[in-house]
Amino acid sequence: MDQVSLVIILLAALLIPLIMAKFKINSLPTAVMEIIVGIVIGPSVFNFVNTSDLISQLSTIGVIVLLFLSGLEIDFSLFKKRRTALTPLEQKNAVNTPKYSPVRLSVYAYSTIIVLSLLLAAAFKVSGLFSDFWLAAILFGTISLGIVIAALKEQELLSKAFGQTILLISVFGELVPMMGLTLYASVYGSNSQSLWLLLLILAVAALLLLRFKPFFRFYQNINKSTTQLDIRLAFFLIVTMVTVAKSVGAENILGAFVAGIVLKLLNPSETTRERLDAIGYGFFIPIFFITTGVDLNLRTLLTSGKTLLLIPLFFLAYMVAKIGGYWVLKLRFKQANALAGTALTATTMTMVLAVLRVAKSMKTITSDQSGAFLLAALLTCVISPLIFNKFYSAEKEDLVKTAVHFIGANLSTVSVAQQLRKGWYDVSMYTNHPENYQTYHAQVPVTLMENFTAQDLQDHGVFDTDILVLGHIDAERNYELAKAAKAYGVRRIIVRFEDRNVLNEHEDELRELGVEVYNTPEANITLLRALIESPSTLLLLNDTENSIYEVRVLNHLYTDVQIKNLQFAQDITISQVIRNRKLIAPNGNTTIMYGDRLIFTGNKQTAAQIRQALATAN
């Protein structure tokens, strides 16, 4: 019977995404559908499935893997100190003051959630509806990081300021309640150890981080398909941290979450993360969510008058606890988006399940109360994403064109600048030659400067750009400015070297820094050779309708997809795929991987939109 129940659960896990795709059910997260299906196939409706020891063990592994993957999702680069000075481009396009960074907004927003959660917990205790003050406060302060990430990914918002802010609020909404749960279990649990022992979890995590820090630097050289060393490391971290957590009286989910953070700090490759997602979301996590639905016996819960009263009250508490974030988000984002973001942060499920599992094992909550909390959380997962998708629209700051700053106004740079201005680029040009300024300022935006020192360029906001082109004739000056711009933090730097001797001296150093270099005579030789060997090259270069593009694939919507199955496969021709610095001759069956660089041709208008979609970090 145990095996039959497991087969039914796995069959349901297989059919749910297929049915959702067939009927285009996009408004509900897959996890929510899995819980609903669990309710249907469990004792609440058809009673096809009953939980056994085997299913319970797999479900426990599922929640451990889920919390591990949640820790792996945290982007710690968001906490790094960044420049706060406005660039000229930001001054023209910003609609709100930039002093409210995603980190600051998220701290403010989650502080309001803590305060409101405590007040709501006090209200429930005073009213006698739910007497456990600390457990209620923890539950009301939870946010489902996994569901929030899924919603942000679908809207391609994780790389934007709005998405980063909501993501960080959700990280706090999972991390803070988890720490609160650990303290709660340590104080009120019968098997808890001394609180200071909890520091051992952090100590072991730090030790593992230092021990395996160089792991991903060399494992590629020895990894084989039969060893999968990165996956072995991941599960070693999970088991180690869960064991340490249990041994000091903490919950296993805290150990799993910390293990995910450790692996994240080890900087694994995107391929490693995708394989871990495949293991978790392909097997263990669906069992956990479906089993959660199976364990909800609605026939029993809905016969209790108190439970029927608590469900809407708990639902309102989940929503009201997050409402303070609306006024915080309005400090930077549009009113409608502030509402959308607030609604999305009201989504709660993952940590609620974990907290309730611990509370029931400690016997500090009844089955009716647990069911009411869970059903209310399920309602937030249904309603909150619907509100978010209804009200969200792109922020003005997200529609800003790519900024390109040229240092040096001459025939070649001005011609390129004129063409770029017709596309999705905001072009500015700087020169220190008055005669060049007089010649070109009527054709493109040119600023005349007295000096081209690094400090002068920084003071004038020249380094505040997405792409910096150093097209000055002076090769040594270009070299010095390239280093200064890289130290300042410019993402892409392209440098002109007419003097091959200077280029030979500095080429390796600049390439190591990630600076792109070019030499005009060599470019001309390469073009002439291409014309001799491929006469149609000039036709393609001069084509006013089509052009050659290169793009790095950062959008997960287009990874792990065969070229023939891309939705725009008929609009472009992919001629080369560059993966790990190796050229791949693609065909229709070639699978696009995250980080691949695609060289393709297509209609200039259509291809530019496709290029932007592929390069949108998600």
CORPEQUI-V69721 format. One record per pair of residues at least 4 apart in sequence whose ideal C-beta (glycine too) atoms are under 6 Angstrom apart, sorted by sequence separation. I is the first residue (numbers start at 0). J is the second residue. D is the distance in whole Angstrom. If there is no record, write none. Layout:
((I:J:D) (I:J:D))
This chain:
((14:18:6) (27:31:5) (37:41:6) (42:46:5) (50:54:5) (85:89:5) (89:93:5) (99:103:6) (112:116:6) (162:166:6) (170:174:6) (171:175:5) (184:188:4) (192:196:5) (214:218:6) (218:222:5) (249:253:5) (267:271:4) (276:280:5) (277:281:5) (279:283:6) (280:284:5) (285:289:6) (286:290:6) (297:301:5) (309:313:6) (315:319:6) (324:328:6) (328:332:5) (332:336:4) (347:351:5) (350:354:6) (364:368:5) (378:382:6) (379:383:5) (387:391:6) (393:397:5) (435:439:6) (436:440:5) (502:506:5) (505:509:6) (529:533:6) (537:541:6) (560:564:5) (585:589:4) (591:595:6) (601:605:6) (602:606:6) (19:24:4) (27:32:6) (38:43:5) (39:44:5) (40:45:6) (50:55:6) (85:90:5) (99:104:5) (123:128:5) (151:156:5) (156:161:6) (157:162:5) (244:249:4) (267:272:6) (279:284:5) (332:337:5) (358:363:5) (364:369:5) (393:398:6) (407:412:6) (408:413:6) (419:424:4) (430:435:5) (440:445:4) (450:455:5) (456:461:4) (457:462:5) (471:476:6) (484:489:4) (496:501:6) (509:514:4) (517:522:6) (552:557:6) (563:568:6) (577:582:6) (578:583:6) (601:606:3) (123:129:4) (124:130:6) (129:135:5) (151:157:5) (156:162:3) (185:191:4) (222:228:5) (245:251:6) (300:306:5) (358:364:4) (420:426:5) (430:436:5) (439:445:5) (456:462:6) (471:477:5) (496:502:4) (530:536:5) (40:47:5) (41:48:6) (244:251:6) (405:412:5) (419:426:5) (509:516:6) (529:536:4) (530:537:6) (575:582:6) (576:583:4) (40:48:5) (124:132:5) (329:337:4) (469:477:4) (484:492:5) (185:194:5) (244:253:5) (328:337:4) (436:445:6) (576:585:5) (218:228:5) (241:251:5) (244:254:3) (359:369:6) (416:426:5) (151:162:5) (405:416:6) (436:447:4) (469:480:6) (481:492:5) (562:573:6) (120:132:5) (123:135:5) (325:337:5) (328:340:5) (416:428:6) (469:481:6) (573:585:5) (241:254:4) (481:494:5) (240:254:4) (241:255:6) (355:369:5) (120:135:4) (428:443:5) (430:445:6) (120:136:4) (325:341:4) (502:518:6) (15:32:5) (240:257:5) (324:341:5) (427:444:5) (428:445:5) (429:446:5) (431:448:5) (467:484:5) (477:494:5) (578:595:5) (15:33:6) (237:255:6) (240:258:4) (117:136:5) (429:448:6) (576:595:5) (577:596:4) (116:136:5) (119:139:5) (321:341:6) (324:344:6) (408:428:5) (431:451:5) (494:514:6) (496:516:6) (15:36:6) (237:258:5) (403:424:5) (576:597:6) (147:169:4) (236:258:4) (408:430:4) (462:484:5) (467:489:5) (474:496:5) (492:514:5) (493:515:5) (494:516:5) (496:518:5) (116:139:4) (321:344:5) (400:423:5) (401:424:5) (402:425:5) (403:426:5) (404:427:5) (405:428:4) (406:429:5) (562:585:6) (575:598:4) (78:102:6) (116:140:4) (321:345:4) (400:424:6) (474:498:4) (563:587:4) (573:597:5) (574:598:5) (11:36:5) (144:169:5) (236:261:6) (351:376:4) (400:425:4) (462:487:5) (466:491:5) (467:492:5) (468:493:5) (469:494:5) (470:495:5) (562:587:5) (236:262:6) (413:439:5) (417:443:6) (573:599:4) (142:169:5) (318:345:5) (408:435:5) (416:443:5) (462:489:6) (474:501:4) (478:505:5) (485:512:5) (561:588:6) (562:589:5) (572:599:6) (112:140:6) (317:345:6) (348:376:5) (571:599:5) (572:600:5) (144:173:5) (233:262:6) (347:376:5) (561:590:5) (142:172:3) (317:347:6) (413:443:6) (453:483:4) (571:601:4) (141:172:6) (408:439:5) (560:591:6) (570:601:6) (347:379:5) (348:380:5) (429:461:6) (346:379:5) (481:514:5) (558:591:6) (345:379:5) (346:380:6) (557:591:6) (141:176:5) (558:593:4) (570:605:5) (571:606:6) (140:176:5) (346:383:4) (408:445:5) (345:383:5) (571:609:6) (137:176:5) (552:591:6) (7:47:6) (203:243:5) (343:383:6) (7:48:5) (342:383:5) (137:179:5) (229:271:4) (233:275:6) (567:609:5) (137:180:6) (200:243:6) (552:595:5) (4:48:5) (200:244:6) (230:274:6) (342:386:4) (343:387:4) (4:49:6) (342:387:5) (551:596:5) (550:597:5) (199:247:5) (339:387:5) (5:54:6) (549:598:5) (1:51:4) (133:183:5) (197:247:6) (215:265:6) (196:247:4) (339:390:4) (548:599:6) (1:53:5) (197:249:6) (215:267:6) (338:390:5) (339:391:4) (204:257:5) (208:261:5) (547:600:5) (207:261:5) (211:265:6) (192:247:5) (335:390:5) (336:391:6) (545:600:6) (192:248:4) (208:264:6) (557:613:6) (191:248:4) (200:257:6) (204:261:5) (404:461:5) (545:602:6) (546:603:5) (313:371:6) (412:470:4) (544:602:6) (548:606:5) (101:160:6) (105:164:6) (109:168:6) (313:372:6) (554:613:6) (104:164:5) (108:168:5) (404:464:4) (550:610:5) (291:352:6) (306:367:5) (310:371:5) (314:375:4) (552:613:5) (553:614:6) (554:615:5) (101:163:4) (105:167:4) (109:171:4) (309:371:4) (313:375:4) (317:379:5) (402:464:4) (548:610:5) (555:617:5) (101:164:4) (105:168:5) (185:248:6) (402:465:5) (403:466:5) (404:467:5) (405:468:5) (406:469:5) (407:470:4) (550:613:5) (553:616:4) (554:617:5) (303:367:5) (310:374:5) (314:378:5) (401:465:5) (407:471:4) (550:614:5) (306:371:5) (310:375:5) (405:470:6) (406:471:6) (101:167:6) (184:250:6) (181:249:5) (300:370:4) (181:253:5) (69:144:5) (295:370:6) (72:148:6) (177:253:6) (177:256:6) (77:163:6) (73:170:5) (252:353:5) (250:357:6) (28:146:5) (28:149:5) (67:237:5) (161:332:6) (184:357:6) (188:361:5) (176:350:5) (180:354:5) (165:340:5) (168:344:5) (139:316:5) (173:350:6) (165:343:6) (139:320:4) (422:607:6) (66:252:5) (70:256:4) (63:251:6) (67:255:4) (71:259:4) (66:255:4) (70:259:2) (66:256:5) (70:260:4) (73:263:6) (67:258:5) (71:262:6) (63:255:4) (67:259:4) (71:263:5) (150:343:6) (147:343:6) (119:316:5) (146:346:5) (119:320:6) (142:344:5) (143:346:5) (116:320:5) (143:347:5) (145:349:6) (115:320:5) (142:347:6) (143:348:4) (141:347:5) (143:349:5) (112:320:6) (115:323:6) (112:321:6) (141:350:4) (141:351:6) (68:279:5) (111:323:3) (64:279:4) (108:324:4) (138:354:6) (137:354:6) (64:283:5) (65:284:5) (108:327:4) (107:327:5) (61:283:4) (60:283:5) (61:284:5) (104:327:6) (134:358:6) (61:286:5) (62:287:5) (61:287:3) (58:286:6) (57:286:5) (58:287:5) (99:330:5) (58:290:4) (99:331:5) (131:363:6) (161:394:6) (138:372:6) (150:384:5) (54:290:6) (95:331:4) (150:387:6) (159:397:5) (50:290:6) (50:293:6) (48:293:5) (33:285:6) (37:289:4) (41:293:3) (43:296:6) (34:288:5) (38:292:4) (42:296:5) (43:297:4) (33:288:4) (37:292:2) (43:298:6) (33:289:5) (37:293:5) (34:291:5) (38:295:5) (30:288:5) (34:292:4) (12:285:4) (8:286:6) (11:289:6) (8:289:5) (94:395:5) (92:399:5) (88:402:5) (269:593:4) (88:425:6) (31:380:4) (26:385:5) (87:460:5) (86:460:5) (86:463:3) (158:616:3) (155:615:5) (157:617:6) (155:617:5) (152:617:6))
